[in-house]
Amino acid sequence: PSQRDETPHKTKAPHKRQTEREACSMEGDLVGYLYKKSPLKRLKGWQRRWFSKTANKVCYYSTRQEEEKGVQCKGFIDLAKVTSVDLVESTTKGLFSFAIVTKNRTYLLAATSLDIQ
């Protein structure tokens, strides 16, 4: 992921009673594409997702345009519930894999580079 550029983007105005996923639609301070492994056995392989980190959440979308349009995120990782972040040996050439572990779920993610731009 890379630091967000300073170009202003339109975002969905927050409602008085936001769900946690709707609250993710506010722009993050660290953004970029990562690959996410689905926990569902019927969805094999890696799906490319747009990730946006805010102060206390990492939200993910199908595309960057979804976040920019204010579309509700597909899911999020509550950073307060993260117990560890571990490097994982990648089974896919060219991907650098890691796991974000929470009490309820382990998120398998991968990047095409080790660099944060």
N, C-alpha and C positions, 0 to 999 in steps of 0.2 A: 504494500500500500504506500501511497505517497501523501505528503502534506497537502492539504486542500489549497488550491490556488485562491487568490484574493478576488476573483471575478464573482460578483454577486449572482446568486441563483435564486429563482423563485421557489419558495417552499410553502407547503400547506400551513395555513394559520392554525395554531393550536386551538382546540375547543376547550370549553370549561371542564368537561369530563372526558379525558382521553383514555383510551385503552393503552396498555404498555406498548403494543405494536404501533399504534398511531403516534405515540410520543417519539418513536424512533425516526419519524420522518423529518426531524429537525437536523440540519446539516452537522456532520461530524468534523472532528479536528484531524482525523487520520482516515484516509479513504483509499480504496483501490480494489482491483479484482483479485480474488483468490478462488481456488477450487475447493468445493465442499463435498465430502463423501456423505451420501444419504444414509440414515440409519435404517431405512426400509430395504429389505432384501430384494424387493421387486425393482428397485431403482439401483442398478449396478453401475459402478464407475463414479466418476467425478463430475459434478455440475459446476460450471463457472458462475460465480455470484459476485455482485458488487457489495463490498463491505464498507460500512461507515461507523467509525468509533466516536462516541460522544463521551462525556465524563464518566458515565456509569454503565453504558451498554455498548455492545457491538451488534449493529443491525445488519441484516443482509437482504438483498433484493435480487431479482433476476438480472436487472441491468441498471446502469447509472441513471438512465433516463427515468426509471421508475421513481428513484429517490428525488430527482429534480422536479418531477411532476407532483410530488407529494403522495404517491401511491403508498398504501400501507405495506410495511416490510413483510417479507415471507416468514421471518423469524428473527430472534435476537438472542444474544448471550448476555445475561446479567453478570457484570464483572464482579459484583459483590459476592456472588456465589461460586466464583472460580476457586478451585482448591489447588490446581497446578496447571502449568503449561509445559508440555514435554515434547522433545524432538522425537520423531517416529521415522524409522527406516522406510524410505519410499520404495514402493513396488512399481512405480511408474517413472520411467526415465525422464529426467529433466524437471521433475517436481521436488520441491523441498517440503516435506510433510511435518506437521506438528499436531499435537492434540491439546485442546483446551478442555480441561476436566472440571465438571461441576458435580455436586452431590447426586444429581438426577440423570446426568447425561455426559457423554464424552463426544466432543465435536472434533472430527478429523478434517483438517484443513491443509491446503498445500499452496505454495507460491512457486512461481517460475524463477524467482531470484531470491537471494538472501538479503538483498539491498532494500533499505527503506529510502525512497526517493522523495 
